[in-house]
């Protein structure tokens, strides 16, 4: 049995992985998939890929492209979710801020530098016409840290996936004042250098199994109720999320890699545009 470690955020997007593990679909190919939740998000997963602490990561597209540009030897092997990610922009329920323009120059809570919450703060600022040099950050590690920071007034707003944070909005802990969708497919699957060199054949089988589950995911009976129960979401919210989410079984397109790099360069987050081949490999 070949052991393959996979990491990702503990969110509803990744249920196809858990269903495949629970049903023994990987084991039928002689593969033991070990899944680990990484609540700290993209920045932490990039570091784990660099350190060869995992074979695969289900990771934000812009985050891994930025980190590969900065020397991470990992490669994208497939798009996982084709649709954009809707980043909710949240403040504490007791915050005086109610309109997005009021957040210019205020402190954003981020999980860590290089994370999706960090990069999207720049993208949101760019879309709103804010000066990037006015951005301020407070590292909070995860959602729980963001709740503490916003409640204590140590940060003013927090960007995180719309539906993941919806229960906190429903409970009156956060107030969402806007959304900022990514202008590209939101999640890709990246393989570490060690994973590719030692387990390329097994990784190909992992993708084949996973793609069967993502292709049929929306057709699973009562999948909406399963998601709502497992992730503590309202059924209507899950149904809305399912309606706008599209999984992929294909490699990332060269134009998408270029678009992400163009945006990162415009935001002064990378220095050079690199060729498509630096970022991808096909199994």
Secondary structure, 3 states (H helix, E strand, C coil): CEEEEEEECCCHHHHHHHHHHHCCCCHHHCEEEEEEECCCCHHHHHHHHHCCCCCEEEEEHHHHHHHHHCCCCCEEEEEEECCCCEEEEEEECCCCCCCHHHHCCCEEEECCCCCHHHHHHHHHHHHHCCCHHHCEEEECCCHHHHHHHHHCCCCCEEEEECCCCHHHHHCCCEEEEEEEECCCCCEEEEECHHHHHHHHHHHHHHHHHHHHHHHHHHHCCCHHHHHHHHHCCCHHHHHHHHHHCCECCCCCCHHHHHHHHHHHHHCCCCCCCCCHHHCECCC
